[in-house]
Amino acid sequence: MPTKSPRAKSKSKTKGMGKKQLAHLEKRLLEERGRVMKELGHYDESFNSSLQASDGDLSSYSFHMADQGTDAMEREKAFLFASQEGRYLWHVNQALRRLYRNPETFGKCEHCGEDISFERLDALPHARLCIKCKAKEEDGKRR
Protein backbone atom coordinates (compact mmCIF):
# COMPACT_ATOMS: atom_id res chain seq x y z
CA MET A 1 0.00 0.00 0.00
CA PRO A 2 1.63 3.29 -1.08
CA THR A 3 1.97 6.01 1.51
CA LYS A 4 1.49 9.67 0.75
CA SER A 5 4.51 11.88 0.83
CA PRO A 6 4.57 14.75 3.37
CA ARG A 7 4.21 17.21 0.51
CA ALA A 8 1.00 15.56 -0.73
CA LYS A 9 -0.31 15.56 2.81
CA SER A 10 0.26 19.30 3.23
CA LYS A 11 -1.51 20.04 -0.06
CA SER A 12 -4.63 18.25 1.09
CA LYS A 13 -4.31 20.02 4.43
CA THR A 14 -4.71 23.46 2.87
CA LYS A 15 -7.74 22.45 0.83
CA GLY A 16 -10.07 24.62 2.88
CA MET A 17 -13.36 23.94 4.54
CA GLY A 18 -16.46 22.39 3.12
CA LYS A 19 -19.72 24.26 2.64
CA LYS A 20 -21.25 22.49 5.63
CA GLN A 21 -18.46 23.59 7.94
CA LEU A 22 -18.59 27.17 6.64
CA ALA A 23 -22.36 27.26 7.13
CA HIS A 24 -21.92 25.97 10.68
CA LEU A 25 -19.32 28.65 11.45
CA GLU A 26 -21.50 31.36 9.89
CA LYS A 27 -24.37 30.23 12.12
CA ARG A 28 -22.09 30.28 15.19
CA LEU A 29 -20.85 33.78 14.34
CA LEU A 30 -24.39 35.08 13.84
CA GLU A 31 -25.48 33.51 17.14
CA GLU A 32 -22.55 35.13 18.94
CA ARG A 33 -23.36 38.45 17.30
CA GLY A 34 -26.98 38.21 18.44
CA ARG A 35 -25.95 37.31 21.97
CA VAL A 36 -23.52 40.23 22.21
CA MET A 37 -26.06 42.68 20.77
CA LYS A 38 -28.60 41.54 23.35
CA GLU A 39 -26.02 41.89 26.14
CA LEU A 40 -25.11 45.39 24.97
CA GLY A 41 -28.81 46.24 24.98
CA HIS A 42 -28.99 45.24 28.64
CA TYR A 43 -26.02 47.47 29.42
CA ASP A 44 -27.68 50.34 27.55
CA GLU A 45 -30.85 49.90 29.62
CA SER A 46 -28.89 49.80 32.87
CA PHE A 47 -26.89 52.93 31.91
CA ASN A 48 -30.08 54.82 31.11
CA SER A 49 -31.85 53.71 34.28
CA SER A 50 -28.88 54.57 36.51
CA LEU A 51 -28.63 58.03 34.93
CA GLN A 52 -32.36 58.62 35.44
CA ALA A 53 -32.12 57.42 39.04
CA SER A 54 -29.26 59.78 39.79
CA ASP A 55 -31.00 62.74 38.10
CA GLY A 56 -34.40 62.08 39.63
CA ASP A 57 -33.48 62.38 43.29
CA LEU A 58 -36.55 63.90 44.93
CA SER A 59 -35.56 63.43 48.55
CA SER A 60 -34.10 66.23 50.65
CA TYR A 61 -31.37 63.93 51.94
CA SER A 62 -28.04 63.92 50.21
CA PHE A 63 -26.42 60.64 49.30
CA HIS A 64 -23.83 59.28 51.63
CA MET A 65 -20.33 59.47 50.15
CA ALA A 66 -19.91 55.69 50.45
CA ASP A 67 -23.14 55.17 48.48
CA GLN A 68 -21.93 57.54 45.79
CA GLY A 69 -18.62 55.70 45.61
CA THR A 70 -20.34 52.33 45.32
CA ASP A 71 -22.62 53.64 42.56
CA ALA A 72 -19.67 55.09 40.68
CA MET A 73 -17.76 51.82 40.97
CA GLU A 74 -20.76 49.82 39.69
CA ARG A 75 -21.21 52.20 36.74
CA GLU A 76 -17.50 51.96 35.90
CA LYS A 77 -17.61 48.19 36.09
CA ALA A 78 -20.65 48.11 33.77
CA PHE A 79 -18.87 50.43 31.30
CA LEU A 80 -15.81 48.15 31.31
CA PHE A 81 -17.94 45.06 30.64
CA ALA A 82 -19.79 46.88 27.85
CA SER A 83 -16.48 47.98 26.35
CA GLN A 84 -15.20 44.40 26.41
CA GLU A 85 -18.40 43.16 24.73
CA GLY A 86 -18.06 45.93 22.14
CA ARG A 87 -14.53 44.78 21.27
CA TYR A 88 -15.75 41.19 21.03
CA LEU A 89 -18.56 42.31 18.71
CA TRP A 90 -15.98 44.02 16.49
CA HIS A 91 -14.00 40.76 16.22
CA VAL A 92 -17.15 38.78 15.40
CA ASN A 93 -18.13 41.32 12.71
CA GLN A 94 -14.61 41.16 11.23
CA ALA A 95 -14.85 37.36 11.07
CA LEU A 96 -18.21 37.61 9.28
CA ARG A 97 -16.68 40.04 6.78
CA ARG A 98 -13.79 37.62 6.13
CA LEU A 99 -16.24 34.76 5.71
CA TYR A 100 -18.48 36.63 3.27
CA ARG A 101 -15.69 38.24 1.25
CA ASN A 102 -13.39 35.22 0.88
CA PRO A 103 -15.03 31.99 2.01
CA GLU A 104 -12.24 29.97 0.38
CA THR A 105 -9.62 31.51 2.67
CA PHE A 106 -11.74 31.64 5.83
CA GLY A 107 -10.21 29.39 8.46
CA LYS A 108 -6.64 29.95 7.30
CA CYS A 109 -4.13 31.49 9.67
CA GLU A 110 -3.44 35.12 8.72
CA HIS A 111 0.17 34.72 9.77
CA CYS A 112 1.41 31.39 8.41
CA GLY A 113 -1.40 30.42 6.00
CA GLU A 114 -2.00 26.99 7.57
CA ASP A 115 -5.52 25.78 8.26
CA ILE A 116 -6.96 26.65 11.64
CA SER A 117 -8.48 23.49 13.09
CA PHE A 118 -12.26 23.26 12.85
CA GLU A 119 -12.40 22.48 16.57
CA ARG A 120 -10.67 25.79 17.35
CA LEU A 121 -12.99 27.69 15.04
CA ASP A 122 -16.02 25.97 16.50
CA ALA A 123 -14.95 27.07 19.99
CA LEU A 124 -13.72 30.50 18.88
CA PRO A 125 -15.37 31.26 15.51
CA HIS A 126 -13.65 34.65 15.13
CA ALA A 127 -10.13 33.18 15.45
CA ARG A 128 -7.75 34.48 12.80
CA LEU A 129 -4.57 32.72 13.93
CA CYS A 130 -3.72 29.06 14.37
CA ILE A 131 -2.76 27.83 17.83
CA LYS A 132 0.99 28.00 17.12
CA CYS A 133 0.92 31.58 15.82
CA LYS A 134 -1.41 32.71 18.61
CA ALA A 135 0.95 31.22 21.20
CA LYS A 136 3.89 33.05 19.58
CA GLU A 137 1.90 36.30 19.57
CA GLU A 138 1.00 35.96 23.25
CA ASP A 139 4.60 35.06 24.15
CA GLY A 140 5.76 38.22 22.38
CA LYS A 141 3.26 40.36 24.32
CA ARG A 142 4.44 38.95 27.65
CA ARG A 143 8.04 39.96 27.05
C-alpha positions, 0 to 999 in steps of 0.5 A: 500500500503506497503512503502519501509523501509529506508534501502531498499531505500538506496540499490536502491540508490546505484544501479549505473547509467544506460548505457544511463547515462554513455554514456551521461557522457562519451560524455560530458567528451570527449567534454570537453576534446576536448574543452580544447585541442583546447583552449590549442592549442590557447594558444600555438599559442599565446605563439609562436607568442609573442616569435617570435614578441619579437625576431624579433624586426627589428626597431632601437627603443627600447621598452618603459618600460611600453610596456615591462611591459604590454607585460610581464603581458599579457604573464603571464596572458596567462600562468596562464590561460593555467595552469588552463586549463591544470589542468582542462584537468588532472581532465577530463582525470582522470574522463575518466580513472575512467569511463573506468576502473570501469563504475559500480563505476563511479558516486559514491562519493570517500569519502562516497560512495553515488551516486553523483546526475546525475544533478551534474555530467551533470554539472560537469562531472569530479566530484568525490565527492558528494555535501555534501563531497565537501562542507566539503572539502571546509570548511576544506580548508577555516579554 
